[in-house]
Amino acid sequence: MTQSTVSADLYIHALADVYDTLKTPKDYELWADLLEGVLGEHGCRGVRFLDVGCGTGSSSLVFQRRGFEVVGCDISAEMLAVARRKDPAHDVPFLQADMRELPASLSGFHVVHWMDDVANHLLEADDLTAAVRSSAGALAPGGLLVFDVNTEATFGAHFARGRQLVVERDDVVLIWRGRTERPAPDSPAQALITVFRHRGEDLWTRESGAVVERHHSDATVRRAITDGGLDVVGAYGLGGGPRSGTSLEPADEAVHPKILYVARRPGSAPVDA
């Protein structure tokens, strides 16, 4: 993906080795539990699963262990290198690809999945539409695109100036600071991420860089889905937890940290393996 439409070079590339500091294995298992319920609700029984924006591969590997035939792709070679190290048996093919222009060889999937801020890293509404259209081309008829977006509540909580999050794991300390005076709907917002790495004894190194994400309103998301050739079949507020959530509720931008969208490619449904 081009530099102008993907946020946070440092966050996406140079910090690949500490990306997992932000999450725990339990986060991914809870997400998989929730998503399998959504797929079942919408009649999807197929197993071909494309994990777009797979990052360090944790989500891909969780779904692979649950019986899905997973392919992971990401724009970042550094993230993919971490993913491949997690998968020494090569159970999951990890490919480098731009989500707005997925290779034609990626086709016939029952599920295309963007997890955890992937959509918000697209900094223009046109890029969101292009990504939906590209994912639609990778789906089998009747297949489902599922993805989350950060809400106004999350942008206010994490990108507003003065907001701060500190995460400590082993020999890494990560500090997230909001830098946007008033995060606004359908607009980009910025945070500063600083990572301290323990290099031995009393030696620590420090690295900092900007993170930019764009809020996509419900109207923008629905328009992108429709213009991308899919039908909106569900929108859920993710509740019950500080990150991905553990329950589905009627979506409310002011309350829920994320909204989960489900879109279907027109064609025969339900999808069978």
Beta strands, then each sheet from edge to edge (+ up, - down):
strand 1: 48-52
strand 2: 69-74
strand 3: 94-96
strand 4: 109-114
strand 5: 139-150
strand 6: 164-169
strand 7: 172-178
strand 8: 188-200
strand 9: 203-214
strand 10: 231-239
strand 11: 247-250
strand 12: 258-264
sheet 1: 3+ 2+ 1+ 4+ 5+ 12- 10+ 11-
sheet 2: 6+ 7- 8+ 9-
end
